[in-house]
Amino acid sequence: VQLVESGGGLVQAGASLRLSCTASGTIFSDNTMGWYRQAPGKQRDMVATIANDGSPNYADSVKGRFTISRDNAKNTVAQQMNILKAEDKAVYYCALVEWYGGDYWGQGTQVTVSS
């Protein structure tokens, strides 16, 4: 399974960005896709995940600002990020976790927010 992300960049605080990720390969229908992020010197943290039935889960720090969505037919997941803050700056990774626990990761995309 390969995951390819796009959509990162440099924006000012208060702006919006949309991240996209496409998965390819042999993928089971029962999986969870999501986004994680890692800031310099910090651990990788969950930002948002979405199950194949569309039910989302968000980190408290992004609730109300970020929206995750997926298209099961296209094996894609997207994350709309609004009202970006300086603390949102990180490398964002797309992830896919299969029902049996196997996990796959994208290469990461940089999001930089200037204050």
C-alpha positions as CSV (number, residue, x, y, z in Angstrom):
1,V,0.0,0.0,0.0
2,Q,1.3,3.5,-0.9
3,L,0.0,6.8,0.4
4,V,0.8,10.0,-1.4
5,E,0.0,13.3,0.2
6,S,-0.4,16.8,-1.3
7,G,-1.5,20.2,-0.2
8,G,1.0,21.5,2.3
9,G,2.6,24.9,2.2
10,L,3.3,28.2,3.8
11,V,0.4,30.3,5.0
12,Q,-0.3,33.1,7.4
13,A,-2.1,32.6,10.7
14,G,-5.8,32.6,10.1
15,A,-5.6,31.2,6.6
16,S,-6.7,27.8,5.3
17,L,-5.1,24.8,3.7
18,R,-6.5,21.5,2.4
19,L,-4.4,18.3,2.5
20,S,-5.2,15.4,0.3
21,C,-4.0,11.8,0.3
22,T,-4.5,8.9,-2.1
23,A,-3.9,5.3,-1.2
24,S,-3.1,2.7,-3.8
25,G,-2.4,-1.0,-3.7
26,T,-4.3,-3.9,-2.0
27,I,-6.5,-2.2,0.5
28,F,-9.2,-3.8,2.6
29,S,-12.5,-2.0,2.8
30,D,-12.5,-2.0,6.6
31,N,-9.9,0.5,7.5
32,T,-9.3,3.8,9.2
33,M,-7.6,6.7,7.5
34,G,-6.3,9.8,9.1
35,W,-3.8,12.5,9.6
36,Y,-1.0,12.8,12.1
37,R,1.6,15.5,12.6
38,Q,5.0,15.9,14.0
39,A,6.6,19.2,15.0
40,P,10.4,19.5,15.4
41,G,11.6,17.8,18.6
42,K,8.1,16.4,19.4
43,Q,6.4,13.1,19.0
44,R,4.0,12.3,16.2
45,D,0.4,13.0,17.3
46,M,-3.0,12.2,15.9
47,V,-4.8,15.1,14.3
48,A,-7.9,13.5,12.9
49,T,-9.0,10.0,11.8
50,I,-12.0,8.7,10.0
51,A,-13.4,5.2,9.8
52,N,-14.7,3.7,6.7
53,D,-18.3,4.4,7.8
54,G,-17.4,8.1,7.9
55,S,-17.3,8.6,11.6
56,P,-14.5,11.1,12.5
57,N,-12.3,11.6,15.5
58,Y,-10.4,14.8,16.2
59,A,-7.7,16.0,18.5
60,D,-9.0,18.6,20.9
61,S,-6.6,21.1,19.6
62,V,-8.2,21.1,16.1
63,K,-11.9,20.6,16.9
64,G,-14.0,23.2,15.2
65,R,-11.2,24.2,12.8
66,F,-10.3,21.0,10.9
67,T,-12.6,18.7,9.0
68,I,-11.6,15.3,7.8
69,S,-13.4,13.5,4.9
70,R,-12.9,10.4,2.8
71,D,-14.0,8.9,-0.5
72,N,-14.0,5.1,-0.2
73,A,-14.5,4.6,-3.9
74,K,-11.3,6.5,-4.6
75,N,-9.3,5.5,-1.5
76,T,-8.7,9.2,-0.7
77,V,-8.8,11.2,2.6
78,A,-8.7,14.9,2.8
79,Q,-8.4,17.4,5.7
80,Q,-9.6,20.9,5.5
81,M,-7.7,23.1,7.9
82,N,-9.2,26.5,8.7
83,I,-8.1,29.3,11.1
84,L,-4.5,27.9,11.1
85,K,-2.4,28.8,14.0
86,A,1.4,29.0,14.5
87,E,1.2,25.9,16.6
88,D,-0.3,23.9,13.7
89,K,3.1,24.1,12.0
90,A,4.4,20.5,11.5
91,V,5.0,17.8,9.0
92,Y,1.6,16.1,8.4
93,Y,1.4,12.4,7.6
94,C,-1.4,10.5,6.0
95,A,-2.0,7.1,7.6
96,L,-4.1,4.1,6.8
97,V,-4.7,1.3,9.4
98,E,-6.3,-1.9,8.2
99,W,-8.7,-3.9,10.4
100,Y,-6.0,-6.4,11.3
101,G,-3.7,-3.7,12.5
102,G,-1.4,-3.2,9.6
103,D,-0.5,0.4,9.2
104,Y,0.8,2.4,6.3
105,W,2.2,6.0,6.1
106,G,2.8,8.7,3.6
107,Q,6.0,10.5,3.2
108,G,4.7,13.6,4.9
109,T,3.9,17.2,3.8
110,Q,5.1,20.3,5.5
111,V,2.7,22.9,6.8
112,T,4.1,26.2,7.9
113,V,2.1,28.9,9.5
114,S,3.6,32.3,9.9
115,S,2.3,34.6,12.7
